[in-house]
Amino acid sequence: MKKKIDVFEYLDGRHYDSKMESRKRFKDIPFYINKVKQYGEPILELVCGTGRVTIPIAKEGFSITGLDLLNSMLKEAKRKSIDHGVEIEWIEGDMSKFKLNKKFKLILMPGCAFNGLLDLENVEKCLNCVKKHLEPNSGFIFDAFNPNLNILVRDPSKIYPNAKYQDPDGSGLVIVTESTRYDKASQILITTLSYSIAGKTISNELILKIFFPQELDALLKYNGFKIKAKYGNFDLTPFTSDSRRQIFICQI
């Protein structure tokens, strides 16, 4: 039986953590800790999810706030922060319209969360909120996908493997597959993810905006940000056309 549900992919924080761990997707935590040591505290992480980056930073002794729209993600983040013995302020909020009564030395947006800003209005709202919450000589660091044309031109009828991981509720192996369709006019990539477990399949959609390199550089410039550095990898490799990500160090 296949059930279609209209929810964001990472609705369940436990599944998110299990899936990301199985793919060994992220190698960015040492990079962010190094930047935190450079800029100082307090720190704000936007779209913090389950605290994958937030908690390691807090364990280094820094004051950090995590903001995310999904309560289910924050619930898991809170549980994990208690397990790790760190105090973190968790806030339920939208990255494009948050208003906190404090400013920060550093604002982070890891995990290509910037690709979740689906139109110009929300991009500008988010960047405006970031500017309002930054102290002088502070930093804004985020990453976004570098468009992969092989993915954008995929046949939407074809199915591709995505991940395998053990169900956190103990129901066995979860097998995740994906299909994609890309709208060139809107630069929107829709990935349909199907989770097969214990004889049933649950499908949902992950919707992302694709930002091309020169486009994203221009968006930052015309919204008042200076690009201090742009990397293609978290080992500080310079950005090139072959980079998987666009990693920005910005200031206002």
Secondary structure, 3 states (H helix, E strand, C coil): CEEECCCCCCCCHHHHHHHHHHHCCCCCHHHHHHHHHHHCCCEEEECCCCCCCHHHHHHCCCCEEEEECCHHHHHHHHHHHHHHCCCCEEEECCCCCCCCCCCEEEEEECCCHHHHCCCHHHHHHHHHHHHHCEEEEEEEEEEEECCCHHHHCCCCCCCEEEEEEECCCCCCEEEEEEEEEEECCCCEEEEEEEEEECCEEEEEEEEEECCCHHHHHHHHHHCCCEEEEEECCCCCCECCCCCCEEEEEEEC
